[in-house]
Amino acid sequence: MHVLIVGAYGSAGVAVAGELAPHVGTEIDRLTLVDDGDPGGGLCILRGCMPSKEVISAGEHRYRVRHDHRLVGDPPEVDLDAVVETKDDHVLGFAEHRRAAVHDLADREGVEFHHETATFVDDRVVQVGDERMEADYVVIATGSAHNVPDLPGIESVPYSTSADVLDATSLPESGIVMGFGYVGLELVPYLRESGVDEITVIEHDARPLDEADPDFGDELLDIYRDEFDVEILTNSYEQSVEQTADGGVRLHVERDGEPETVEAEELFLFTGRRPALDGLGLDRTGLEPGPDWVRDTMQARDDDRVFVVGDVNGKEPILHVAKEQGFTAAENVLAHARGEEGVAYENVHHHVVFSALATYPYARVGHSAASAVEAGLDHHVVTRRASDDGVFKTKDAPRGLASLVVGTDGTVLGYQGLHLHADVMAKTMQLAVEMGLDVREIPDRSYHPTTPEILDGLVRDGASAVE
């Protein structure tokens, strides 16, 4: 049996490869890994979560110094050259580690790696460089690419993407931001702390964070407006864009049903990502990408022997999800070859956004209040403000809130946090949710004074609600 993985350097691809490699020589005769990345390493390492956290950490340090009234004197400036140099150095090391892991797999008997571009020429027939390969199973793990919206005038206006911002050693004095999802929430404050004095954000809805309950989105709006002086136009939709006479950008929007115009030096496109399928030649196969083109078993609906994992399947473009989908796909490749039923990939909602430069990160594990209602679950919701616990005041980060969703039988169903260290607490709450712990049996015992006291408060309130 021959298995071919297209996109072997990425998180999803390397997860599949790592799971299948031990089966080469027994259930698998040949395992081919293909990736044309230069340098290879995958999106998260090269242009995603790792480098973005590198740069926003510099912005966080400046914000914390600037914000703390107990400190005097001018705050330091962000040295963009040093930020980018440090980021590039660290990313190089991360990427080298990833490539080494893939190349170590290729040292095994029956496993080979090709640093080439792969193109489908027929069903499960792939042109890899000068060689045409026919595989029994193909895994597509090619990741995602920047999504450029279909907006009149966009083709004639220069813009910067998140990748451009990560490499920027100079920034304009003003900017317009399209896209206020994960990427926008993380990079907008970085731009402000790094010298962009005026930023206008276009937000389609009444608040950001679609997956969050409304109180969390409203809190984020207040934080961004108050702490970072960002203008956020809610309930606004882009109509067209054009370049100004001085080389800037003019964006025409409809805001609350009325036309409005915004101008700035530069346009920042943080408008999400789309599956990276261009150039794969899928039109020469029976595969038809689109909504629901990949089943929960990670198999393409049009071909049970093609598996699609990670960002490219359009399901949930999150690193840990990509890896878990890779593990599921590997298991199901072997199951299908044995004539067994495949397993569906199911994950408990577990997202973190490093909003407000990670001083006020947002985390959600399991159900929100809205999703619990939608699922028809009998439940209680308890909420606590960070300012209710003195420790957040002592750390000069008193803003934010957290909530706990608890079943009427006591089962912890979900947690949301928008406060200092919410990202760290997400792992603790993941255990509570995935293990189905009873809120009345969780120890009320945080070291004092530490920020997890907010969890103790939620647990006490949740237990009282159940009782």
ChimeraX attribute file (.defattr): number of C-alpha atoms within 10 A of each C-alpha:
attribute: neighborCount
match mode: 1-to-1
recipient: residues
	/A:1	14
	/A:2	17
	/A:3	24
	/A:4	27
	/A:5	27
	/A:6	26
	/A:7	26
	/A:8	32
	/A:9	31
	/A:10	29
	/A:11	29
	/A:12	31
	/A:13	33
	/A:14	26
	/A:15	23
	/A:16	25
	/A:17	26
	/A:18	17
	/A:19	15
	/A:20	22
	/A:21	20
	/A:22	13
	/A:23	15
	/A:24	18
	/A:25	15
	/A:26	8
	/A:27	14
	/A:28	18
	/A:29	14
	/A:30	20
	/A:31	26
	/A:32	21
	/A:33	26
	/A:34	21
	/A:35	24
	/A:36	17
	/A:37	17
	/A:38	8
	/A:39	12
	/A:40	21
	/A:41	27
	/A:42	25
	/A:43	22
	/A:44	18
	/A:45	21
	/A:46	21
	/A:47	17
	/A:48	16
	/A:49	15
	/A:50	16
	/A:51	22
	/A:52	23
	/A:53	19
	/A:54	18
	/A:55	24
	/A:56	26
	/A:57	17
	/A:58	20
	/A:59	24
	/A:60	19
	/A:61	17
	/A:62	19
	/A:63	23
	/A:64	16
	/A:65	16
	/A:66	17
	/A:67	15
	/A:68	12
	/A:69	9
	/A:70	8
	/A:71	11
	/A:72	9
	/A:73	7
	/A:74	8
	/A:75	14
	/A:76	11
	/A:77	12
	/A:78	17
	/A:79	12
	/A:80	19
	/A:81	13
	/A:82	13
	/A:83	20
	/A:84	19
	/A:85	13
	/A:86	15
	/A:87	20
	/A:88	17
	/A:89	10
	/A:90	16
	/A:91	20
	/A:92	17
	/A:93	12
	/A:94	15
	/A:95	20
	/A:96	15
	/A:97	13
	/A:98	20
	/A:99	21
	/A:100	13
	/A:101	14
	/A:102	24
	/A:103	17
	/A:104	12
	/A:105	22
	/A:106	19
	/A:107	11
	/A:108	14
	/A:109	13
	/A:110	17
	/A:111	23
	/A:112	17
	/A:113	19
	/A:114	17
	/A:115	16
	/A:116	16
	/A:117	18
	/A:118	24
	/A:119	19
	/A:120	20
	/A:121	18
	/A:122	15
	/A:123	19
	/A:124	22
	/A:125	20
	/A:126	22
	/A:127	19
	/A:128	19
	/A:129	14
	/A:130	8
	/A:131	9
	/A:132	14
	/A:133	17
	/A:134	18
	/A:135	21
	/A:136	17
	/A:137	23
	/A:138	25
	/A:139	30
	/A:140	23
	/A:141	30
	/A:142	29
	/A:143	27
	/A:144	19
	/A:145	16
	/A:146	16
	/A:147	15
	/A:148	15
	/A:149	14
	/A:150	9
	/A:151	11
	/A:152	12
	/A:153	13
	/A:154	17
	/A:155	13
	/A:156	10
	/A:157	16
	/A:158	14
	/A:159	15
	/A:160	14
	/A:161	18
	/A:162	20
	/A:163	15
	/A:164	13
	/A:165	18
	/A:166	22
	/A:167	18
	/A:168	14
	/A:169	15
	/A:170	13
	/A:171	17
	/A:172	15
	/A:173	16
	/A:174	19
	/A:175	25
	/A:176	25
	/A:177	24
	/A:178	22
	/A:179	20
	/A:180	24
	/A:181	17
	/A:182	17
	/A:183	22
	/A:184	22
	/A:185	22
	/A:186	21
	/A:187	26
	/A:188	28
	/A:189	25
	/A:190	26
	/A:191	22
	/A:192	21
	/A:193	21
	/A:194	24
	/A:195	16
	/A:196	18
	/A:197	16
	/A:198	18
	/A:199	24
	/A:200	20
	/A:201	21
	/A:202	23
	/A:203	21
	/A:204	19
	/A:205	14
	/A:206	14
	/A:207	21
	/A:208	23
	/A:209	18
	/A:210	12
	/A:211	15
	/A:212	20
	/A:213	15
	/A:214	15
	/A:215	15
	/A:216	23
	/A:217	19
	/A:218	14
	/A:219	17
	/A:220	23
	/A:221	19
	/A:222	16
	/A:223	18
	/A:224	18
	/A:225	13
	/A:226	11
	/A:227	13
	/A:228	21
	/A:229	16
	/A:230	20
	/A:231	16
	/A:232	19
	/A:233	19
	/A:234	17
	/A:235	15
	/A:236	21
	/A:237	20
	/A:238	20
	/A:239	15
	/A:240	16
	/A:241	22
	/A:242	19
	/A:243	20
	/A:244	14
	/A:245	8
	/A:246	7
	/A:247	13
	/A:248	17
	/A:249	21
	/A:250	21
	/A:251	22
	/A:252	16
	/A:253	20
	/A:254	17
	/A:255	18
	/A:256	13
	/A:257	10
	/A:258	8
	/A:259	13
	/A:260	15
	/A:261	14
	/A:262	15
	/A:263	19
	/A:264	21
	/A:265	19
	/A:266	23
	/A:267	27
	/A:268	22
	/A:269	22
	/A:270	24
	/A:271	20
	/A:272	21
	/A:273	17
	/A:274	17
	/A:275	21
	/A:276	18
	/A:277	17
	/A:278	10
	/A:279	11
	/A:280	18
	/A:281	16
	/A:282	18
	/A:283	14
	/A:284	13
	/A:285	15
	/A:286	13
	/A:287	17
	/A:288	14
	/A:289	18
	/A:290	10
	/A:291	9
	/A:292	12
	/A:293	18
	/A:294	25
	/A:295	17
	/A:296	18
	/A:297	23
	/A:298	27
	/A:299	24
	/A:300	23
	/A:301	19
	/A:302	15
	/A:303	17
	/A:304	16
	/A:305	20
	/A:306	25
	/A:307	27
	/A:308	28
	/A:309	35
	/A:310	29
	/A:311	26
	/A:312	24
	/A:313	30
	/A:314	21
	/A:315	18
	/A:316	14
	/A:317	19
	/A:318	15
	/A:319	19
	/A:320	15
	/A:321	24
	/A:322	25
	/A:323	20
	/A:324	20
	/A:325	29
	/A:326	29
	/A:327	22
	/A:328	24
	/A:329	31
	/A:330	22
	/A:331	17
	/A:332	22
	/A:333	27
	/A:334	17
	/A:335	14
	/A:336	14
	/A:337	15
	/A:338	10
	/A:339	9
	/A:340	11
	/A:341	11
	/A:342	18
	/A:343	14
	/A:344	15
	/A:345	16
	/A:346	12
	/A:347	11
	/A:348	14
	/A:349	16
	/A:350	20
	/A:351	18
	/A:352	20
	/A:353	21
	/A:354	24
	/A:355	26
	/A:356	27
	/A:357	26
	/A:358	23
	/A:359	21
	/A:360	24
	/A:361	23
	/A:362	29
	/A:363	26
	/A:364	27
	/A:365	26
	/A:366	23
	/A:367	26
	/A:368	22
	/A:369	23
	/A:370	14
	/A:371	15
	/A:372	20
	/A:373	12
	/A:374	10
	/A:375	9
	/A:376	9
	/A:377	15
	/A:378	12
	/A:379	19
	/A:380	21
	/A:381	19
	/A:382	20
	/A:383	18
	/A:384	18
	/A:385	19
	/A:386	23
	/A:387	16
	/A:388	15
	/A:389	18
	/A:390	16
	/A:391	19
	/A:392	23
	/A:393	13
	/A:394	10
	/A:395	12
	/A:396	15
	/A:397	18
	/A:398	19
	/A:399	20
	/A:400	24
	/A:401	23
	/A:402	24
	/A:403	26
	/A:404	29
	/A:405	28
	/A:406	30
	/A:407	21
	/A:408	16
	/A:409	14
	/A:410	22
	/A:411	22
	/A:412	31
	/A:413	30
	/A:414	27
	/A:415	30
	/A:416	29
	/A:417	30
	/A:418	31
	/A:419	27
	/A:420	25
	/A:421	18
	/A:422	30
	/A:423	22
	/A:424	13
	/A:425	20
	/A:426	21
	/A:427	14
	/A:428	13
	/A:429	25
	/A:430	21
	/A:431	13
	/A:432	21
	/A:433	24
	/A:434	16
	/A:435	12
	/A:436	13
	/A:437	17
	/A:438	19
	/A:439	26
	/A:440	19
	/A:441	11
	/A:442	14
	/A:443	10
	/A:444	13
	/A:445	10
	/A:446	13
	/A:447	8
	/A:448	9
	/A:449	12
	/A:450	13
	/A:451	21
	/A:452	20
	/A:453	21
	/A:454	28
	/A:455	23
	/A:456	16
	/A:457	19
	/A:458	23
	/A:459	24
	/A:460	17
	/A:461	20
	/A:462	27
	/A:463	22
	/A:464	13
	/A:465	16
	/A:466	16
	/A:467	10
